Amino acid sequence: MNFQQLRSVREAARRGFNLTEVAAALHTSQPGVSRQIRELEEELRIEIFERAGKRLTRLTEPGKTVLPIIERILQDAQNLHNAAQDFSGRDTGELTIAATHSQARYALPGAVNDFRALYPRVTLNLHQGSPHQIAQLLISGEADIGIATEALAEYEQLVALPCYRWTHCVIAPKGHQLLDGQPLTLERLAGFPIVTYEPGFTGRSHIDAAFANEGRKPHIVISAMDADVVKTYVALGVGVGIVAGFAFDEDRDRELGAIEAGHLFEINTTRLAIRRGTLLRAYALSFIETFAPTLTPEAVGAALAQARDGSHAE
């Protein structure tokens, strides 16, 4: 048994049993992947995959049992490597962060700038996507840290820790009647076309819930993944916008006005997630604390330890 055999099985399961993609991911040949899988099956005396000819089609029942064990072995091997690297190359390496567009655009820049000053020899890789894409990147081991407002706490494979709370605001072109100083209500807001986030992004679920609770259906004319797109169409007069409060800046967004909407929509919590069982490098823990000062290395370590003991940390 060797790590290449284990990686071949793991990647085959991850990539829909497509051996061409597995071979590309592992920088080897398709026959080489098939050989590695077959040799492991022969050693274990089970069939891990069902086949149609030479094509893998799905996991067998024994395969479903051994796959999580293979995942843990490979994760522990990576943890061992991380532990050794912290002693042999404490200030060098790579850190991959997956975040939504809003987090990457508005929340992360300050932390990234401070981190780069502390660890100039660490390469930062930043991936952007939906909360569900971020979760999958973490679960697959392709990202070390994930940051989003929605969904991350829903995955049992992840430890999701609260970072900060925020509210939405309503934006409109300056001179718009919604900016007349009168109280902002859902009834008034529902009278205008609305531009806001796509479902599953940046607290959209709280927006939908607020209207539903009052029996109102908002007239959403455009939905987008990030606030910059929302603000662009609001400035064009397409409708009024609902965005994260941290995404509005009076100096930068001079053509727009904003009204705080925390009284209309539930407060949102941005979370930082880590895959359960992961041993983070020291610089990764430093980045987390830079982004969310309450998440000290001790606090993160305690949450990961609690998760290893079987509790659901959040």
Beta strands, then each sheet from edge to edge (+ up, - down):
strand 1: 49-52
strand 2: 55-59
strand 3: 93-99
strand 4: 122-128
strand 5: 145-148
strand 6: 158-166
strand 7: 168-173
strand 8: 194-197
strand 9: 220-224
strand 10: 240-244
strand 11: 256-260
strand 12: 268-275
sheet 1: 1+ 2-
sheet 2: 4+ 3+ 5+ 12- 6+
sheet 3: 9+ 8+ 10+ 7- 11+
end
